[in-house]
Amino acid sequence: MKKLSINLFVALAVFLSGLQTIKAQCNHVVVGYWQSWNSGSLNPTYWLRDLPCSYNVVDVAFLANVAPNDPTMYFPLDSNGVESTAQFISDVAYLKSNGVKVLASIGGANATITIPDTTAMNNFINSLEGIINKFGFDGLDLDIENGIVINGGDTSFINPTTPTIVNLITAIKRLKVHYGNGFYITMAPQTANVQGGKSAYGGVWGSYLPLIYGLRNEMNFVHVQYYNTGSCLANDANIYVESTADFIVAMNDMLFKGFTLSNGKHFPALLPTQVAFGLPATTGAAGGGYTLNDTVKKALDYIMNGTSFGGKYVLTGTYPGMAGIMTWSTNWDSSANYSFSKYFSQYFCGTTNFCTPTGIAENVKNENSIYTYPNPANKQLFFSKPASFKQLEIFNMAGERVMSVNDYNGSSINIGWLKPGVYCLRAIGENVNMKQVFIKQ
């Protein structure tokens, strides 16, 4: 038994070291929005833990506010149509144990969020800290599509005067300091909110530019939505239409190079590692902007490698370090067998498997299977349903058996006495032969 356990861990170590190597070589992101409400049959609802390993960043959609002028935030998880709060918390921990960053996305298309004063800003910060601490989120994604509007007379993205914008910048800076450098900040503006500032600056046009500039040191990356946008003016003074390779190249180049606003002020370039972009996963996922994967590849080959596809827009540089790609949404992607995330995780990183060592457990939910959660765990390791085993054992990484129970019946195991580290649980039952790695914190 001990020899078998050692062999098991050797095999696991070899397998997992390969996954770690793959992950270490990839500095790009494949981001997907997971919908926390029941969306119907076209974009199926499923548990967060069931996301495939072709995503390495997941934005949970969406945190909402109690009223347009009260930015006190809450998370309206659909416990009837999707999953319970307890299961969701476990799922967040599960994805994180697989090396996936799980972010809470604020806003969406339906919420109007404004932060008019200091009291509102403090309510915003305090409510977010409560949500982040409760669910274990790795960061925040700003997808506020209603409420970020530049007031009349506010002409400087460097020193904005619009209260909502100023207060939002301050709030995010405070949250970043509170949670540290590992806390992710991303943004998902529409093209009108960013590149639209070239055509007009004010109102919604260019409204995210003060946020991007003000949070340039805190922001990991921005993925502008290249959909539901029609056409946009680019740096070469030409207009490009969504769903084309030229559109992707031209819009990204405005962020790589910077661009001049309609008021004559120049918005400076972002780091290539801060530039990603978003597309619909399928034709039904958005009103417009769906782009064939092969067309996106032509644009990426040009951006990252300088391989021209003969388009109209001409680049003067290459950007192999660009951040990556985002899609709306993982649910829509699932309806197409995850063709979007599989294609682009393979393109950017040469793999469709971003999962890291603690993700050995089966990544597709089977209602008849048994798995343990949370992972990592501290005091208790729970079974997904009451379990009955003839023998239950736990081994440490040296292959030593540290626990053995015969004729186990129950729903949890006390692991508070274990030293922090990585362990393997092995359980044998009448119809079950289970092996699962977990981390003891």
C-alpha positions as CSV (number, residue, x, y, z in Angstrom):
1,M,0.0,0.0,0.0
2,K,2.8,2.4,0.9
3,K,4.7,1.6,-2.3
4,L,1.6,2.2,-4.3
5,S,1.0,5.5,-2.6
6,I,4.6,6.7,-3.4
7,N,4.1,5.7,-7.0
8,L,0.9,7.6,-7.1
9,F,2.6,10.7,-5.9
10,V,5.5,10.3,-8.2
11,A,3.1,10.0,-11.1
12,L,1.2,13.0,-9.9
13,A,4.3,15.0,-9.4
14,V,5.5,14.3,-13.0
15,F,2.1,15.2,-14.4
16,L,1.6,18.3,-12.4
17,S,5.1,19.6,-13.0
18,G,4.3,19.6,-16.7
19,L,1.2,21.7,-16.0
20,Q,3.2,24.1,-13.8
21,T,5.7,24.4,-16.7
22,I,3.0,25.2,-19.2
23,K,1.5,27.8,-16.8
24,A,4.9,29.4,-16.1
25,Q,5.6,29.9,-19.8
26,C,2.3,31.6,-20.5
27,N,2.0,35.3,-19.6
28,H,-1.4,35.8,-21.4
29,V,-4.9,35.7,-20.2
30,V,-8.1,34.0,-21.5
31,V,-10.9,35.8,-19.6
32,G,-14.5,34.7,-19.5
33,Y,-17.6,36.1,-17.8
34,W,-19.6,33.5,-15.8
35,Q,-23.3,34.4,-15.5
36,S,-24.7,34.0,-12.0
37,W,-28.3,33.9,-13.1
38,N,-30.3,31.3,-15.0
39,S,-30.0,32.2,-18.6
40,G,-32.1,29.6,-20.3
41,S,-31.2,26.9,-22.8
42,L,-29.2,29.0,-25.3
43,N,-26.4,29.7,-22.9
44,P,-26.7,27.0,-20.3
45,T,-26.4,27.7,-16.6
46,Y,-23.8,25.6,-14.7
47,W,-21.8,25.7,-11.5
48,L,-18.7,27.9,-11.3
49,R,-16.5,24.9,-10.6
50,D,-17.5,23.3,-13.9
51,L,-15.6,25.9,-16.0
52,P,-13.1,24.1,-18.2
53,C,-9.4,24.6,-17.8
54,S,-9.3,26.7,-21.0
55,Y,-9.9,29.9,-18.9
56,N,-7.3,31.3,-16.5
57,V,-9.3,34.4,-15.4
58,V,-13.0,34.3,-14.6
59,D,-15.2,37.4,-14.1
60,V,-18.2,36.6,-12.0
61,A,-21.1,38.7,-13.4
62,F,-22.3,40.8,-11.7
63,L,-22.2,42.7,-8.5
64,A,-25.0,45.2,-8.3
65,N,-25.9,48.3,-6.3
66,V,-29.0,49.0,-4.2
67,A,-29.9,52.2,-6.1
68,P,-28.4,54.4,-8.9
69,N,-27.2,57.0,-6.4
70,D,-26.4,54.5,-3.6
71,P,-23.4,52.4,-4.7
72,T,-23.7,50.0,-1.7
73,M,-22.9,46.7,-3.5
74,Y,-24.4,43.3,-3.2
75,F,-24.1,40.0,-5.0
76,P,-27.4,38.7,-6.4
77,L,-26.4,35.1,-6.9
78,D,-29.4,33.1,-8.2
79,S,-29.5,30.3,-5.6
80,N,-32.6,28.8,-7.3
81,G,-31.4,28.8,-10.9
82,V,-27.7,28.4,-10.4
83,E,-26.2,27.3,-7.0
84,S,-26.3,28.1,-3.3
85,T,-24.1,30.6,-1.6
86,A,-22.2,27.9,0.3
87,Q,-21.6,25.9,-2.9
88,F,-20.5,29.1,-4.8
89,I,-18.0,30.0,-2.0
90,S,-16.6,26.4,-2.3
91,D,-16.4,26.8,-6.1
92,V,-14.4,30.0,-5.9
93,A,-11.9,28.3,-3.6
94,Y,-11.8,25.3,-6.0
95,L,-11.0,27.4,-9.1
96,K,-8.4,29.4,-7.1
97,S,-6.8,26.1,-6.1
98,N,-6.5,25.3,-9.8
99,G,-4.6,28.6,-10.4
100,V,-7.5,30.4,-11.8
101,K,-8.1,34.1,-10.9
102,V,-11.7,34.7,-9.9
103,L,-12.8,38.3,-10.1
104,A,-16.0,40.0,-9.1
105,S,-17.4,42.1,-12.0
106,I,-19.2,45.3,-11.1
107,G,-22.2,46.6,-13.1
108,G,-23.1,45.0,-16.4
109,A,-25.6,46.3,-18.9
110,N,-28.5,46.7,-16.4
111,A,-27.0,48.5,-13.4
112,T,-26.5,52.3,-13.1
113,I,-23.8,53.0,-10.6
114,T,-22.8,56.5,-9.5
115,I,-20.7,57.6,-6.5
116,P,-21.8,61.2,-5.8
117,D,-20.0,61.9,-2.6
118,T,-17.6,60.7,0.2
119,T,-20.4,58.9,2.1
120,A,-21.4,57.0,-1.0
121,M,-17.8,56.2,-1.7
122,N,-17.3,54.8,1.8
123,N,-20.5,52.7,1.4
124,F,-19.1,51.4,-1.9
125,I,-15.7,50.4,-0.4
126,N,-17.1,48.9,2.8
127,S,-19.7,46.8,1.0
128,L,-17.1,45.6,-1.5
129,E,-14.8,44.5,1.2
130,G,-17.6,42.5,2.8
131,I,-18.3,40.7,-0.5
132,I,-14.6,40.1,-1.3
133,N,-14.0,38.7,2.2
134,K,-17.1,36.5,2.1
135,F,-16.6,35.0,-1.3
136,G,-12.8,35.1,-1.6
137,F,-12.6,37.0,-4.8
138,D,-9.1,37.7,-6.2
139,G,-10.0,41.2,-7.5
140,L,-12.5,43.5,-9.2
141,D,-13.5,44.0,-12.8
142,L,-15.1,47.4,-13.7
143,D,-17.9,46.7,-16.2
144,I,-20.0,49.8,-15.3
145,E,-21.8,50.5,-18.5
146,N,-24.3,53.0,-17.0
147,G,-23.2,55.8,-14.7
148,I,-19.7,56.6,-15.8
149,V,-20.4,59.9,-17.6
150,I,-18.1,62.9,-17.9
151,N,-19.8,66.1,-16.6
152,G,-19.9,69.2,-18.7
153,G,-16.8,71.4,-18.4
154,D,-14.7,68.4,-17.3
155,T,-12.1,68.3,-20.1
156,S,-9.1,66.7,-18.6
157,F,-8.6,62.9,-18.2
158,I,-5.5,63.7,-16.1
159,N,-7.3,65.8,-13.5
160,P,-11.0,64.9,-13.8
161,T,-13.6,66.8,-11.8
162,T,-16.7,64.6,-12.3
163,P,-17.5,63.3,-8.7
164,T,-18.3,59.7,-9.7
165,I,-15.1,59.3,-11.6
166,V,-12.9,60.9,-9.0
167,N,-14.6,58.9,-6.2
168,L,-14.3,55.6,-8.1
169,I,-10.6,56.2,-8.7
170,T,-10.0,56.9,-5.0
171,A,-12.1,53.9,-4.0
172,I,-10.2,51.4,-6.2
173,K,-6.9,52.8,-5.1
174,R,-7.9,52.2,-1.4
175,L,-9.0,48.7,-2.2
176,K,-5.8,47.9,-4.0
177,V,-3.8,49.2,-1.0
178,H,-6.0,47.2,1.4
179,Y,-5.6,43.9,-0.4
180,G,-2.1,44.3,-1.8
181,N,-0.4,44.0,-5.2
182,G,-1.8,40.6,-5.8
183,F,-5.4,42.0,-6.0
184,Y,-6.4,42.2,-9.6
185,I,-8.0,45.3,-11.1
186,T,-9.4,45.0,-14.7
187,M,-11.8,47.0,-16.8
188,A,-14.3,46.2,-19.5
189,P,-15.5,49.4,-21.1
190,Q,-17.3,49.8,-24.4
191,T,-15.5,51.3,-27.4
192,A,-17.4,54.6,-26.9
193,N,-16.0,54.9,-23.4
194,V,-12.4,54.6,-24.7
195,Q,-11.6,54.9,-28.4
196,G,-14.7,56.9,-28.8
197,G,-12.8,59.8,-27.1
198,K,-11.1,60.4,-30.5
199,S,-14.4,61.4,-32.1
200,A,-15.8,63.3,-29.0
201,Y,-14.8,63.8,-25.4
202,G,-17.6,64.2,-22.9
203,G,-20.6,62.3,-21.6
204,V,-20.1,58.6,-22.3
205,W,-17.5,59.4,-25.0
206,G,-14.1,58.7,-23.6
207,S,-15.6,58.4,-20.1
208,Y,-13.3,55.5,-19.0
209,L,-10.1,57.4,-20.0
210,P,-9.8,59.2,-16.7
211,L,-10.3,55.9,-14.9
212,I,-7.7,54.1,-17.0
213,Y,-5.2,56.9,-16.6
214,G,-5.9,57.4,-12.9
215,L,-5.6,53.7,-12.2
216,R,-2.8,53.0,-14.7
217,N,-0.5,51.8,-11.8
218,E,-3.2,49.7,-10.2
219,M,-4.8,48.2,-13.3
220,N,-3.7,44.8,-14.5
221,F,-5.3,45.0,-17.9
222,V,-8.3,46.5,-19.8
223,H,-10.4,44.5,-22.2
224,V,-12.5,46.8,-24.3
225,Q,-15.7,45.3,-25.6
226,Y,-15.2,45.1,-29.4
227,Y,-18.9,44.3,-29.9
228,N,-22.3,46.1,-30.0
229,T,-20.3,49.0,-31.3
230,G,-20.7,49.3,-35.1
231,S,-17.8,51.3,-36.3
232,C,-15.0,53.5,-34.8
233,L,-12.5,56.1,-35.9
234,A,-8.9,55.0,-35.7
235,N,-5.5,56.6,-35.5
236,D,-5.1,56.6,-39.3
237,A,-8.2,58.8,-39.6
238,N,-10.2,55.9,-41.2
239,I,-13.3,54.3,-39.8
240,Y,-13.3,50.5,-39.2
241,V,-16.2,48.2,-38.7
242,E,-16.6,45.5,-36.0
243,S,-16.3,41.8,-36.8
244,T,-13.2,42.4,-39.0
245,A,-9.5,41.8,-38.5
246,D,-8.8,45.5,-39.3
247,F,-11.1,46.6,-36.6
248,I,-9.3,44.5,-33.9
249,V,-5.9,45.7,-35.1
250,A,-6.9,49.4,-35.3
251,M,-8.6,49.5,-31.9
252,N,-5.8,47.8,-30.2
253,D,-3.2,50.0,-31.8
254,M,-4.9,53.1,-30.3
255,L,-4.1,51.6,-26.9
256,F,-0.6,50.4,-27.8
257,K,0.4,53.8,-29.2
258,G,-2.0,56.3,-27.5
259,F,-4.3,58.6,-29.5
260,T,-5.4,62.2,-29.7
261,L,-8.8,63.1,-28.3
262,S,-11.3,65.3,-30.1
263,N,-10.2,68.2,-27.7
264,G,-6.6,67.9,-28.9
265,K,-5.2,66.3,-25.8
266,H,-3.2,63.1,-26.2
267,F,-4.1,60.0,-24.2
268,P,-0.8,58.1,-23.6
269,A,0.0,54.5,-24.6
270,L,-0.7,51.6,-22.2
271,L,1.8,48.9,-21.6
272,P,1.2,46.0,-24.1
273,T,0.7,43.7,-21.1
274,Q,-2.3,45.9,-20.0
275,V,-4.1,45.6,-23.4
276,A,-6.6,42.8,-24.1
277,F,-9.9,42.9,-25.9
278,G,-13.3,41.3,-25.7
279,L,-15.5,39.5,-28.2
280,P,-18.8,37.5,-28.1
281,A,-18.3,33.7,-27.8
282,T,-21.1,32.9,-30.3
283,T,-23.3,34.7,-32.8
284,G,-26.1,34.9,-30.2
285,A,-24.1,36.3,-27.3
286,A,-24.3,39.9,-28.4
287,G,-26.2,42.2,-30.8
288,G,-23.2,42.5,-33.1
289,G,-19.5,42.0,-33.2
290,Y,-19.2,38.2,-33.3
291,T,-16.0,37.5,-35.2
292,L,-14.8,34.2,-36.6
293,N,-11.9,32.7,-34.7
294,D,-9.8,32.5,-37.9
295,T,-10.4,36.2,-38.5
296,V,-9.3,37.0,-34.9
297,K,-6.2,34.9,-35.5
298,K,-5.3,37.0,-38.6
299,A,-5.5,40.1,-36.4
300,L,-3.5,38.5,-33.6
301,D,-0.8,37.2,-35.9
302,Y,-0.3,40.7,-37.2
303,I,-0.3,42.3,-33.8
304,M,1.9,39.8,-32.1
305,N,4.2,38.6,-34.9
306,G,3.9,41.2,-37.6
307,T,2.4,38.7,-40.1
308,S,0.3,40.8,-42.3
309,F,-3.1,39.6,-43.7
310,G,-3.1,42.4,-46.3
311,G,-5.6,44.6,-44.4
312,K,-6.1,48.3,-44.7
313,Y,-4.7,49.3,-41.3
314,V,-0.9,49.4,-41.1
315,L,1.0,48.7,-37.8
316,T,4.4,50.2,-37.2
317,G,5.3,47.7,-34.4
318,T,4.6,44.3,-33.0
319,Y,3.3,43.5,-29.5
320,P,3.9,39.9,-28.5
321,G,3.4,40.8,-24.9
322,M,-0.2,41.9,-25.2
323,A,-2.4,40.6,-22.3
324,G,-4.8,38.4,-24.2
325,I,-8.5,38.1,-24.9
326,M,-11.9,38.1,-23.1
327,T,-15.3,36.7,-24.1
328,W,-18.9,37.3,-23.2
329,S,-19.7,34.8,-21.9
330,T,-18.5,31.4,-20.6
331,N,-22.2,30.3,-20.7
332,W,-22.5,31.2,-24.4
333,D,-19.1,29.5,-25.0
334,S,-20.4,26.3,-23.3
335,S,-23.2,26.2,-25.9
336,A,-20.5,25.8,-28.6
337,N,-18.4,23.2,-26.7
338,Y,-16.1,26.0,-25.5
339,S,-14.8,26.6,-29.0
340,F,-13.8,30.2,-28.2
341,S,-11.7,29.5,-25.0
342,K,-10.2,26.3,-26.4
343,Y,-9.1,28.0,-29.6
344,F,-7.5,31.1,-27.9
345,S,-5.9,29.3,-24.9
346,Q,-4.2,27.1,-27.5
347,Y,-3.3,30.2,-29.5
348,F,-1.9,32.2,-26.7
349,C,-0.4,29.5,-24.5
350,G,-0.2,26.3,-26.6
351,T,-2.6,24.5,-24.2
352,T,-6.2,24.3,-23.3
353,N,-5.3,23.3,-19.8
354,F,-4.5,26.1,-17.4
355,C,-5.2,24.0,-14.3
356,T,-2.4,23.7,-11.7
357,P,-1.5,21.0,-9.2
358,T,-4.5,21.1,-6.9
359,G,-6.9,20.6,-9.9
360,I,-6.5,16.8,-10.1
361,A,-10.1,16.3,-9.2
362,E,-12.5,15.9,-12.1
363,N,-13.4,19.3,-13.5
364,V,-16.7,18.3,-14.9
365,K,-19.6,18.0,-12.5
366,N,-21.2,14.6,-12.4
367,E,-24.3,14.4,-10.2
368,N,-23.4,10.9,-9.2
369,S,-19.7,11.6,-8.4
370,I,-18.3,12.5,-5.0
371,Y,-15.7,15.2,-4.5
372,T,-14.4,17.1,-1.5
373,Y,-14.4,20.9,-0.9
374,P,-13.1,23.5,-0.1
375,N,-9.7,23.3,-1.6
376,P,-7.5,24.7,0.0
377,A,-9.1,23.7,3.3
378,N,-8.4,24.6,6.9
379,K,-10.3,22.6,9.6
380,Q,-12.9,20.6,7.7
381,L,-12.9,18.8,4.4
382,F,-16.5,18.2,3.2
383,F,-17.9,15.7,0.8
384,S,-20.3,16.8,-1.9
385,K,-22.9,14.4,-0.5
386,P,-23.0,12.0,2.5
387,A,-20.4,9.3,1.8
388,S,-19.9,5.6,2.8
389,F,-16.5,4.0,2.3
390,K,-15.0,0.7,3.3
391,Q,-11.7,2.5,3.8
392,L,-10.6,6.1,3.8
393,E,-6.9,7.1,3.9
394,I,-4.9,10.3,3.7
395,F,-1.2,10.3,2.5
396,N,1.3,13.1,2.7
397,M,3.7,14.0,-0.1
398,A,6.3,11.6,1.1
399,G,3.8,8.8,0.5
400,E,3.3,8.2,4.2
401,R,-0.2,7.3,5.4
402,V,-1.2,9.8,8.1
403,M,-4.8,8.8,8.6
404,S,-6.8,5.6,8.0
405,V,-10.5,5.0,8.8
406,N,-12.4,1.7,8.2
407,D,-16.2,1.7,7.5
408,Y,-16.4,5.5,7.2
409,N,-19.9,7.1,7.1
410,G,-20.3,10.8,7.1
411,S,-20.2,14.1,5.3
412,S,-16.9,15.7,6.5
413,I,-13.4,14.9,7.8
414,N,-11.6,16.8,10.5
415,I,-8.2,17.9,9.1
416,G,-7.5,20.6,11.6
417,W,-4.7,18.5,13.1
418,L,-2.8,18.1,9.8
419,K,0.3,20.2,9.2
420,P,0.0,22.7,6.3
421,G,0.9,21.0,3.0
422,V,-0.4,19.0,0.1
423,Y,-2.1,15.6,0.7
424,C,-3.9,12.9,-1.2
425,L,-7.2,11.4,0.0
426,R,-7.9,7.9,-1.1
427,A,-11.3,6.3,-0.5
428,I,-12.7,2.9,-1.5
429,G,-16.4,2.0,-1.4
430,E,-18.7,-0.4,-2.9
431,N,-19.1,1.6,-6.1
432,V,-16.4,4.3,-5.5
433,N,-12.6,4.4,-6.0
434,M,-11.7,8.0,-5.2
435,K,-8.4,9.8,-5.3
436,Q,-8.2,13.5,-4.7
437,V,-5.4,16.0,-3.9
438,F,-6.1,18.8,-1.5
439,I,-4.2,21.6,0.2
440,K,-4.2,21.9,4.0
441,Q,-3.7,25.6,4.9
